[in-house]
Amino acid sequence: MAEERALAMVTCTAPVNIAVIKYWGKRDNDLILPINSSLSVTLHQDQLKTTTTAAASRDFTEDRLWLNGEEVDVGHPRLQSCLREVRRLARKRRGGSAEDSAPLSLSYKIHVASENNFPTAAGLASSAAGYACLVSALARLYGVEGELSEAARRGSGSACRSMAGGFVRWQRGERPDGSDSLAQQVAPETHWPELRVLVLVVSGEKKQVSSTAGMQTSVATSPLLKHRAEVVVPERLERMTRSIRERDFEAFGQLTMQDSNQFHATCLDTFPPIFYLNDLSRRIIALAHRFNAHHACTKVAYTFDAGPNAVIFLLADTVAEFVEVVRRSFPPAANGDQFLRGLPVGSASLPQELLAAVVTESVPGAVQYILHTKPGPGPQLLDDPSQHLLGADGLPRCRA
């Protein structure tokens, strides 16, 4: 048995989540405890996911990490924090038994390889998927079960929300040790089958101000952020939870847009101000409002995280028409065949009055591509050994 366990390997995938009631600001930077609760939608892994392989072996001489094929520093404090927390949970599960009799020695060094199928650090919640995937893989490797959102939170606050599918609420919590700052599912991914998501990628570049640095400055300098956390968010969370449970898109959409706008207002209220939106982001916002005004109801709802890429929520019966509106407003440069990715989209012919009211300008090449997806499940275990990112030697496999 000991011989068989000389190398243990697990591969998991984990999803991106998009907050509709935003988290911005920490009350404890080490434990990553937020100043307000938040609520997000987990996106489907068929379109957006992180894949992580974690391996442990008595033959490894040091911990190593590869991200998207490149070896990176394994000493990153947040990564080490996740590793410590999962090992602590494993020790607790084993009841403090002698390590040698355990299924896998916790003293073995580990190798981790992780890949995203979407741009990293461009405001598409790559750290959330990444740390959720890391914690899921490590937990499987060490045989840890149960509540893992607290461990994922140690890597990236929003990662705790990627530990569940569908609609997820991250409770702020009250305890100083963070033990009650956990993520809980509000409704599963099957709850609202008509809900769809379009990600309008306007920039795959790394953002100039990281979320971590931005939050610290906002907490220190923005009076609006304090008011938001204490007064606005608690009431909005209840309304948002209700709109999801009732599948009320009008309420869900309006609140999503208002909360996104207020989050970016707090960034502007930060000193010096932070600009995550760009001119194109603002054009997309205006386009969404013209589209809704034409239909005299909320048909599409935008939200922007800490980056310029737009995430649009809408119902399935609106997708084809709105995609055509985006295509007319931001005609693809040279990638017409690659402009639309993800779930299939039907064709739509736009009435002349809609074109006149909504498509008021054309900015060719501004939107790089549109990704069509929907709510999806939480982390998944991959059983097929051919999907491991590491080979039998514990080093990254060459990808064709």
TIPALO-896749 format. One record per residue (C-alpha): residue number from 1; residue in one letter; x, y, z. Coordinates in steps of 0.25 Angstrom, whole numbers, padded with zeros to 4 digits. Layout:
# residues N
NUM, a, X, Y, Z
...
END
This chain:
# residues 400
1, m, 0000, 0000, 0000
2, a, 0011, 0010, 0004
3, e, 0018, 0007, -0010
4, e, 0005, 0010, -0017
5, r, 0004, 0023, -0010
6, a, 0018, 0028, -0014
7, l, 0011, 0038, -0024
8, a, -0003, 0042, -0022
9, m, -0010, 0051, -0032
10, v, -0023, 0058, -0033
11, t, -0029, 0067, -0044
12, c, -0041, 0077, -0042
13, t, -0048, 0088, -0050
14, a, -0054, 0100, -0043
15, p, -0063, 0111, -0049
16, v, -0062, 0126, -0050
17, n, -0073, 0134, -0042
18, i, -0079, 0148, -0045
19, a, -0083, 0156, -0033
20, v, -0097, 0163, -0035
21, i, -0096, 0169, -0021
22, k, -0081, 0173, -0020
23, y, -0070, 0170, -0010
24, w, -0060, 0182, -0009
25, g, -0052, 0184, 0003
26, k, -0046, 0175, 0015
27, r, -0047, 0177, 0030
28, d, -0036, 0167, 0031
29, n, -0025, 0166, 0020
30, d, -0019, 0153, 0025
31, l, -0031, 0145, 0027
32, i, -0038, 0152, 0015
33, l, -0050, 0156, 0023
34, p, -0060, 0165, 0015
35, i, -0066, 0178, 0020
36, n, -0079, 0174, 0014
37, s, -0086, 0161, 0009
38, s, -0088, 0158, -0006
39, l, -0095, 0150, -0015
40, s, -0091, 0144, -0028
41, v, -0095, 0135, -0040
42, t, -0086, 0123, -0043
43, l, -0083, 0122, -0058
44, h, -0083, 0109, -0066
45, q, -0070, 0102, -0067
46, d, -0072, 0098, -0081
47, q, -0068, 0112, -0085
48, l, -0060, 0117, -0073
49, k, -0052, 0109, -0064
50, t, -0039, 0106, -0057
51, t, -0033, 0092, -0057
52, t, -0023, 0089, -0046
53, t, -0015, 0076, -0044
54, a, -0009, 0074, -0030
55, a, 0001, 0063, -0027
56, a, 0009, 0059, -0015
57, s, 0021, 0049, -0014
58, r, 0031, 0045, -0004
59, d, 0041, 0047, -0016
60, f, 0038, 0062, -0018
61, t, 0049, 0071, -0012
62, e, 0041, 0084, -0012
63, d, 0028, 0090, -0014
64, r, 0026, 0095, -0028
65, l, 0015, 0102, -0036
66, w, 0012, 0104, -0051
67, l, 0002, 0114, -0056
68, n, -0002, 0113, -0070
69, g, 0010, 0106, -0074
70, e, 0020, 0115, -0067
71, e, 0027, 0112, -0053
72, v, 0023, 0123, -0043
73, d, 0027, 0125, -0028
74, v, 0021, 0115, -0019
75, g, 0024, 0124, -0007
76, h, 0012, 0133, -0010
77, p, 0006, 0136, 0004
78, r, -0008, 0133, 0000
79, l, -0005, 0120, -0007
80, q, 0003, 0116, 0005
81, s, -0009, 0120, 0014
82, c, -0018, 0111, 0006
83, l, -0008, 0099, 0007
84, r, -0007, 0101, 0022
85, e, -0022, 0102, 0024
86, v, -0025, 0089, 0016
87, r, -0014, 0082, 0023
88, r, -0019, 0086, 0036
89, l, -0033, 0081, 0032
90, a, -0027, 0068, 0028
91, r, -0019, 0067, 0041
92, k, -0032, 0069, 0049
93, r, -0040, 0059, 0040
94, r, -0029, 0049, 0044
95, g, -0031, 0052, 0058
96, g, -0016, 0056, 0060
97, s, -0012, 0041, 0057
98, a, 0003, 0038, 0053
99, e, 0005, 0043, 0039
100, d, 0012, 0030, 0035
101, s, -0001, 0022, 0036
102, a, -0009, 0032, 0029
103, p, -0013, 0030, 0014
104, l, -0004, 0041, 0009
105, s, 0007, 0047, 0018
106, l, 0005, 0062, 0020
107, s, 0020, 0064, 0020
108, y, 0021, 0060, 0005
109, k, 0024, 0072, -0004
110, i, 0014, 0076, -0014
111, h, 0014, 0079, -0029
112, v, 0003, 0088, -0035
113, a, -0001, 0091, -0049
114, s, -0012, 0100, -0052
115, e, -0018, 0105, -0066
116, n, -0029, 0115, -0069
117, n, -0037, 0115, -0082
118, f, -0039, 0130, -0081
119, p, -0030, 0142, -0079
120, t, -0023, 0143, -0066
121, a, -0024, 0156, -0057
122, a, -0032, 0163, -0067
123, g, -0044, 0165, -0058
124, l, -0051, 0151, -0061
125, a, -0049, 0146, -0047
126, s, -0038, 0137, -0050
127, s, -0033, 0137, -0036
128, a, -0046, 0132, -0031
129, a, -0046, 0120, -0040
130, g, -0032, 0118, -0038
131, y, -0032, 0117, -0023
132, a, -0045, 0109, -0022
133, c, -0039, 0099, -0032
134, l, -0026, 0098, -0023
135, v, -0034, 0096, -0010
136, s, -0043, 0086, -0017
137, a, -0031, 0078, -0023
138, l, -0023, 0078, -0010
139, a, -0035, 0074, -0001
140, r, -0037, 0062, -0011
141, l, -0023, 0059, -0010
142, y, -0023, 0059, 0005
143, g, -0037, 0053, 0007
144, v, -0043, 0065, 0013
145, e, -0058, 0067, 0012
146, g, -0069, 0076, 0016
147, e, -0068, 0092, 0017
148, l, -0057, 0097, 0009
149, s, -0061, 0111, 0005
150, e, -0053, 0117, 0017
151, a, -0040, 0110, 0012
152, a, -0043, 0116, -0002
153, r, -0045, 0129, 0004
154, r, -0031, 0129, 0009
155, g, -0026, 0130, -0005
156, s, -0036, 0140, -0011
157, g, -0048, 0145, -0004
158, s, -0057, 0143, -0016
159, a, -0052, 0129, -0018
160, c, -0061, 0124, -0006
161, r, -0073, 0127, -0015
162, s, -0067, 0118, -0026
163, m, -0068, 0106, -0017
164, a, -0083, 0105, -0020
165, g, -0091, 0105, -0033
166, g, -0103, 0114, -0037
167, f, -0105, 0126, -0028
168, v, -0096, 0128, -0016
169, r, -0096, 0137, -0004
170, w, -0083, 0140, 0004
171, q, -0087, 0144, 0018
172, r, -0078, 0155, 0024
173, g, -0078, 0148, 0037
174, e, -0076, 0154, 0051
175, r, -0065, 0146, 0057
176, p, -0051, 0152, 0057
177, d, -0045, 0138, 0053
178, g, -0054, 0138, 0041
179, s, -0060, 0124, 0044
180, d, -0074, 0129, 0040
181, s, -0069, 0136, 0028
182, l, -0074, 0125, 0018
183, a, -0081, 0124, 0005
184, q, -0095, 0117, 0004
185, q, -0103, 0114, -0008
186, v, -0116, 0122, -0010
187, a, -0121, 0114, -0021
188, p, -0115, 0103, -0030
189, e, -0111, 0105, -0045
190, t, -0124, 0098, -0049
191, h, -0133, 0108, -0042
192, w, -0134, 0118, -0053
193, p, -0132, 0110, -0066
194, e, -0135, 0122, -0075
195, l, -0124, 0131, -0070
196, r, -0112, 0134, -0079
197, v, -0099, 0141, -0078
198, l, -0091, 0149, -0089
199, v, -0077, 0153, -0086
200, l, -0073, 0164, -0095
201, v, -0057, 0163, -0095
202, v, -0052, 0177, -0098
203, s, -0038, 0175, -0092
204, g, -0030, 0162, -0088
205, e, -0019, 0171, -0083
206, k, -0015, 0171, -0068
207, k, -0022, 0182, -0060
208, q, -0013, 0194, -0056
209, v, -0018, 0194, -0041
210, s, -0020, 0180, -0035
211, s, -0032, 0177, -0027
212, t, -0024, 0175, -0014
213, a, -0017, 0189, -0015
214, g, -0030, 0196, -0020
215, m, -0038, 0190, -0008
216, q, -0028, 0195, 0002
217, t, -0028, 0209, -0004
218, s, -0043, 0210, -0004
219, v, -0045, 0205, 0010
220, a, -0035, 0216, 0015
221, t, -0040, 0227, 0007
222, s, -0055, 0225, 0002
223, p, -0066, 0230, 0011
224, l, -0076, 0225, 0000
225, l, -0070, 0211, 0002
226, k, -0073, 0211, 0017
227, h, -0087, 0216, 0015
228, r, -0089, 0205, 0004
229, a, -0084, 0194, 0013
230, e, -0092, 0198, 0025
231, v, -0105, 0203, 0019
232, v, -0107, 0200, 0005
233, v, -0102, 0185, 0003
234, p, -0110, 0178, 0014
235, e, -0124, 0183, 0009
236, r, -0119, 0180, -0006
237, l, -0115, 0166, -0002
238, e, -0129, 0163, 0003
239, r, -0136, 0169, -0010
240, m, -0126, 0161, -0019
241, t, -0128, 0148, -0012
242, r, -0143, 0150, -0013
243, s, -0142, 0153, -0028
244, i, -0134, 0141, -0030
245, r, -0143, 0132, -0023
246, e, -0155, 0138, -0030
247, r, -0148, 0138, -0044
248, d, -0152, 0152, -0045
249, f, -0142, 0157, -0056
250, e, -0147, 0172, -0055
251, a, -0143, 0173, -0041
252, f, -0131, 0165, -0042
253, g, -0126, 0173, -0054
254, q, -0128, 0186, -0049
255, l, -0121, 0183, -0036
256, t, -0110, 0177, -0043
257, m, -0107, 0189, -0051
258, q, -0109, 0199, -0039
259, d, -0099, 0191, -0031
260, s, -0089, 0190, -0042
261, n, -0090, 0205, -0043
262, q, -0089, 0208, -0028
263, f, -0077, 0199, -0028
264, h, -0070, 0207, -0038
265, a, -0074, 0220, -0032
266, t, -0067, 0216, -0019
267, c, -0055, 0213, -0028
268, l, -0056, 0228, -0033
269, d, -0058, 0232, -0019
270, t, -0045, 0226, -0015
271, f, -0033, 0236, -0014
272, p, -0026, 0235, -0023
273, p, -0038, 0230, -0032
274, i, -0037, 0216, -0038
275, f, -0043, 0214, -0053
276, y, -0046, 0200, -0056
277, l, -0056, 0204, -0067
278, n, -0051, 0210, -0080
279, d, -0058, 0218, -0091
280, l, -0063, 0205, -0097
281, s, -0069, 0200, -0084
282, r, -0077, 0213, -0083
283, r, -0082, 0211, -0098
284, i, -0087, 0197, -0094
285, i, -0094, 0203, -0082
286, a, -0101, 0213, -0091
287, l, -0105, 0203, -0101
288, a, -0111, 0194, -0090
289, h, -0120, 0206, -0085
290, r, -0124, 0209, -0099
291, f, -0128, 0195, -0102
292, n, -0136, 0194, -0089
293, a, -0143, 0207, -0092
294, h, -0147, 0203, -0106
295, h, -0153, 0190, -0100
296, a, -0159, 0198, -0088
297, c, -0154, 0188, -0078
298, t, -0141, 0182, -0073
299, k, -0137, 0172, -0084
300, v, -0122, 0172, -0081
301, a, -0114, 0176, -0069
302, y, -0099, 0179, -0069
303, t, -0089, 0177, -0058
304, f, -0074, 0180, -0057
305, d, -0064, 0175, -0047
306, a, -0050, 0181, -0046
307, g, -0047, 0182, -0060
308, p, -0053, 0187, -0073
309, n, -0060, 0174, -0078
310, a, -0075, 0175, -0078
311, v, -0084, 0163, -0073
312, i, -0098, 0164, -0078
313, f, -0109, 0156, -0071
314, l, -0122, 0153, -0080
315, l, -0132, 0142, -0082
316, a, -0130, 0132, -0094
317, d, -0141, 0139, -0102
318, t, -0133, 0152, -0103
319, v, -0119, 0146, -0106
320, a, -0120, 0146, -0122
321, e, -0126, 0160, -0123
322, f, -0116, 0166, -0113
323, v, -0104, 0159, -0119
324, e, -0108, 0165, -0133
325, v, -0109, 0179, -0126
326, v, -0095, 0177, -0121
327, r, -0090, 0172, -0134
328, r, -0096, 0184, -0141
329, s, -0090, 0194, -0131
330, f, -0076, 0188, -0129
331, p, -0074, 0180, -0143
332, p, -0063, 0169, -0141
333, a, -0050, 0173, -0147
334, a, -0044, 0161, -0154
335, n, -0049, 0150, -0146
336, g, -0064, 0149, -0150
337, d, -0064, 0134, -0149
338, q, -0057, 0135, -0135
339, f, -0066, 0147, -0130
340, l, -0076, 0138, -0124
341, r, -0072, 0127, -0114
342, g, -0078, 0117, -0105
343, l, -0093, 0113, -0105
344, p, -0099, 0114, -0119
345, v, -0107, 0127, -0123
346, g, -0118, 0128, -0133
347, s, -0119, 0138, -0143
348, a, -0128, 0151, -0142
349, s, -0133, 0161, -0151
350, l, -0134, 0175, -0145
351, p, -0146, 0184, -0147
352, q, -0143, 0197, -0153
353, e, -0149, 0205, -0141
354, l, -0140, 0197, -0132
355, l, -0127, 0200, -0140
356, a, -0131, 0214, -0141
357, a, -0133, 0215, -0126
358, v, -0122, 0206, -0121
359, v, -0110, 0205, -0131
360, t, -0106, 0220, -0131
361, e, -0091, 0218, -0134
362, s, -0082, 0207, -0139
363, v, -0068, 0205, -0133
364, p, -0062, 0194, -0141
365, g, -0052, 0184, -0134
366, a, -0055, 0190, -0120
367, v, -0061, 0177, -0114
368, q, -0051, 0165, -0116
369, y, -0061, 0154, -0115
370, i, -0074, 0150, -0108
371, l, -0075, 0138, -0099
372, h, -0089, 0132, -0097
373, t, -0091, 0124, -0085
374, k, -0101, 0121, -0073
375, p, -0101, 0118, -0058
376, g, -0093, 0105, -0055
377, p, -0089, 0095, -0044
378, g, -0077, 0097, -0034
379, p, -0064, 0089, -0035
380, q, -0063, 0076, -0041
381, l, -0053, 0064, -0040
382, l, -0048, 0059, -0053
383, d, -0047, 0044, -0052
384, d, -0039, 0042, -0066
385, p, -0024, 0041, -0063
386, s, -0022, 0046, -0077
387, q, -0027, 0060, -0073
388, h, -0016, 0061, -0062
389, l, -0007, 0074, -0065
390, l, 0005, 0066, -0058
391, g, 0012, 0054, -0063
392, a, 0016, 0042, -0055
393, d, 0029, 0049, -0052
394, g, 0021, 0060, -0046
395, l, 0025, 0070, -0056
396, p, 0016, 0078, -0066
397, r, 0012, 0069, -0078
398, c, 0015, 0075, -0092
399, r, 0002, 0080, -0098
400, a, 0000, 0079, -0112
END
